[in-house]
Amino acid sequence: MTGNPVLSGLVTPVRSAAADLNGDGLDDIAVAESGGSAVHVLRSNGGGVPFFTRVTPVPAGLPVGANPEAIAAGDLDGDGWPTS
């Protein structure tokens, strides 16, 4: 994905998880970035160009630990919405 502006600036993206993270009915992508020790969200825009808008990092101040190597999405609090 060389030259992709949505992914530019990510140091070492290692894993991703897809889920509707903002409740709009479209799957978004959460990316674990090992080198940057962060999680980034690529929010789906419904098929426009580009297909995703990068929201980075989200939420601000969320501790992910040093060099995350995995990520998952699921409904952790039972509200019917996934949490990455």
N, C-alpha and C positions, 0 to 999 in steps of 0.2 A: 504494500500500500504506500509506496513511495510517493511523496508529494501530496498526500491527503491532508488538507488543512484541518480537518476534524481531529486527526491523530497527531498532528505536529506538536512537538514539545513533550510528548510522553517519552520518558527515559527508557524504561524497560517494562512494557505491558506484558504480563505473563499469563493471565487467565481472564475469562469473561463469563458473565451470566446474563441471560436475556429474560426480561419480565416487564410487565406494565408497571413501572415504578411511580408514575404520576397520575394514574387513574384515567387516562384519556382513551383507553382501549387499544393502544398501540404498544408493541414490545419495544422497550428501551434496552440499552446494553450498559451494564456496569463492568468496568475494567479495573482489575487489580494491577497496580504499577509497582513492581518490586524496587526498581532503582530510585523512584521518587517517594516511596513509602506512603502511597496515597491510593484512594479509590476515585475513579472518574466516572461520570455518567454521560453516555451519549444518548440524548433524548430524541426519539423518533419524531419526524415532522410530517409523517403521513405520505411520503413518497415524493416530496419536492427534491430539489437539488440544492445542497447535498441532502441525503436521506436522513442524516442525524445532525443535531446541534450539540456541541460539547458543552457540558456544564461541569466546571472543574475547580477544585475538588469539592465534593458534596458529601454531607453537609460540612461546612467550614468547621474545623476543629475536631472532627471525628477521628479519634485515635484508631489507627489500623495496625500499629506496631511496625517494627522495622522490616522492610523487605517482604511484604505479603506475597504468598505463593499460590493462594487459592481464593475463590470467591463463590458465593452461592446466593440465590434469591429464594425467599419463601415467606409465608405469612407467620411471622414470629410472635405477634401479639394477638392473633385471632380476630382481627378486624376485617378480614376478607381481602386485604391488600398485601402484596409482597413487600418485603423489606430486603434490601441487598446488604 
